[in-house]
Amino acid sequence: MGKDRLFYPAVFTYEKGKEIAVVFPDLNCATSGTDDNDAFLSARELLGCVIFGLEQDNEKIPPPTPLYKVKT
């Protein structure tokens, strides 16, 4: 397993009366949180789990999209 630091863009979507949605476009996964802090922690945990799973399964880890190319 690599010791590299990986940074992936996450898109946070806010809708009144709903949890904050967080999507990682490069990894095709999403989560949510009740407030900014909860959404951030949930996103960080999800990112770690997804990357760990890809490493454990010897699957290719996709390169992150540059921020200027992320569609929101």
Secondary structure, DSSP 8 states (H G I E B T S, - for coil): ----------EEE--TTS-EEEEETTTTEEEEESSHHHHHHHHHHHHHHHHHHHHHTT--------GGG---
